[in-house]
Amino acid sequence: MRDVSVADPIVATLEPWSSDGVRLASFMPGGFESYVRIFHPFHDRDGIVPPRRWHDVAADAGEVVGPSTLVADIADLNDPDRLPREGEVPQGTCELLVGLLTARTSEPDVCWFAVWSGWGTFTEAELEGTPQIHEPHRSTGRSYLLFRGPVEAACSFEPEGWPLSPSLWWPDDRAWAVVTEIDGSSTYVGGDRDTVHAILGREELESIEVDRTVRMG
């Protein structure tokens, strides 16, 4: 999109980065009734070990998963081939979310997607002169390109043939919002109570209710 002003009301609700860790409020718009964290499963890049839930990994380490749990709290970071994907929503998780969220907006055909411009898949020529969304209150914050499409497009971004997950997406009626921080191993959804309860009720999604003050992981 050449006009990114549609994101102004969203950006206006974001808060500065905290000195004691990155908080959800710096990425997730405010004003929603409830929020939920969806954990990306521990994924074996060689495909030998099936995906594992955070609660199972934590149990092996004698730990308990909570709203602010980080990968480093429960797993060995020296084994990068068996960690959750960062900044990328697993395809199955994305498809489940799309199915749930499409039914919870009056504008399923008009959704806005903020995609980090620093992934390396965009050329300098593509970025030059293209308006971008900027994180507030930061002189060196991240910038995002804005796209428009149906909700279902969330699972099919492939600029230059390389699949990417939007960092933030929301429908035109702002019924909900989805955040996947580029360095994070979880996806967060804000919406009304029914939307959050629907996510919490899906066995396929390992999730926990949070608020905007939570440390992101």
N, C-alpha and C positions, 0 to 999 in steps of 0.2 A: 504494500500500500504506500502511495506517495503522501497521503494525509494520515498522520498517526494521532490526530487530536482525539480520536475516539478513546484512546487509552488514558487521556488526561485525568478523568475521574478515578480511574483505577490507581494510577501512580500517586495521586494526591493523598491516598489513604496509607501508603507505605511509610514505614518508619526507618530512621537511620540505623545503620549497623551498630550492634552493641559491642562494647569492649570485652565482654565476657562470653562471646560466642555468637554465632549467627542465629538470629531468632526468626521465627516464621513471619512475624509482622513486617520484616524487611522485604518480603517477597509476596506474601499473600494479602490480597485486598481486605480491608476491614468491612464491618457491617453485616457479616453473615451470622446466623444464629448458632451454628455449630461448625466444628472442624474435625477432620479425621486424617490420620497418617496411615498410608498404605506402604508396607515394607516390600522392597524388591527382594525376591528370594536369593539366597546364596546360590551362585551359579557356577558350575564346573565348566570352564571353557572347553575342555576336552570332551565333554559329554559322557564321561565315565560314571560320575556320581550324580544321581538325580538331584534336582533343586531341593534345597532345604529351607525350612522356615527359621526365622530368627529365634523363636522360642525354643526350638530344638537345639540350635547352636549354642544359645545361652545356657540351656540346661546342662550341656556337656561341659561348659566352663564354670558351672556352679553359680551362674548369674541369673537375674530376672530381667525381662524386657519391660521397659517403661516408655512413657511418651518421648523422653529425650535421649534414649539409648543410642549410642554410636556404634558403628561396626567395631571400632577399636576397643570398646568396652567388653565385647564378647568373643572376638575372633583374633586370630593371628594375621596381622597385616603383611607379614613376610610371605604369605601364600596368596599372591594377587590373582592367581588363576581360579581361585575358589571363593571369590568375594562377590557381593551383589554388584550389579552394574551401576555405575555412577552417571547421573544425568540422563539416563535412558530408561524409559518405561518399558518393561518386558511386554512383548506383543500380546500375550494372553491377558495381562493386566489391563493394557490399553483397550483391548476389545471389550472386556467386561465393563470397564468404566464408560466407554462410549455407549454401550447398550443401556446402562443405568441412567446416564446423564441426558441422553437424547430425549428420554421420556419426561424429563424434569425441567424442560424449558419450553417456552412458547415460540422460540426462534431457533429450531434445530438446524435450519439451513443457513443461518448467519452467525458464525462463530469467529472469534478473533484469536489469533495465535501469535504470541511473541516468541521469536526464535533468536537465541544468542548469536550475535554476528561474528563471534570469535572462533567458531568451530573449525575454521580453515577450509570449509567447503565453498565459501563465497569468495569470488575473485575481487581484487582491488577495484577493478572496473565496475563490478556490480555494486560494491559498497559506496563508491565515490558519488557523492551528491544524493544518496538515498536517505531520506529522513529516517531517524531511528528513535526508539524509546530509550530514555536514560533513567537509571536508578536515581532517586532523589538524594540530596544531602551528601553526595560523594563526588569529589573532583575527579576521581579515577574509576568511577563505577562502571559496571558492565552496560553495554548497549544492545538493543534488540531490534531486529527487523519485524515488521508487522505484516501478517498475512490474514486473509479472510477466506472462509470456506464453510462447508457444513461441519457439524460436530464430528462426523465420522472421519474427516480428514486428519484428525489428531494422530491417527495410527499410520499415516502414509506420507509423511514428509520425506522426500528424497531429493534434495537439491544436489545437482551434479551426480546423481545416482547413489548418494550415500544417505541412508536413513538417519533421521534425527528426531528427537522428541522436543516439542515446544517447551519452553521454560515456564510459560504461563498461558493459559487459554481460558476463555469465558464466552458465553453466548451473549447475543446482543441485548437480551433482557436482564443480564447480570444475575440470573437465578442462582448461579454457582460459579466457582473458579477452581482451576486445577494448577498446581505448582509442582515442577520438578526442577530443583536447583541443580546447576550443571555439575557441582561437586558433591551432590547428595546421593544417598542410596535409598531414598524413599520418595513417594509422591503424596502430595497433600491436597485435600479437597475441602473447600468451604461451601456451605449451603444451608438450607433449612434443616430442621431436625429430621424430617422424613428422608431427605436425601442422605444424610449422614447415617441414619439407622439402616437404610437400604444397603449401604456399603458395608457397615459393620456386620450385617446379617449374611453376607456372602461368604460361605466357607472357603471358596477359592482364593479370597483376598485376605491375607494376614493384615489386620488393621487394628488401630487403637484410637480412641477419641483423644483430641488434644485441644489446646487453645493457641492463640496467636503469640503468646509469650514463650512458647516451647522452643528449646534449642533444636535446631534442625539437624537431622542425621541422614 
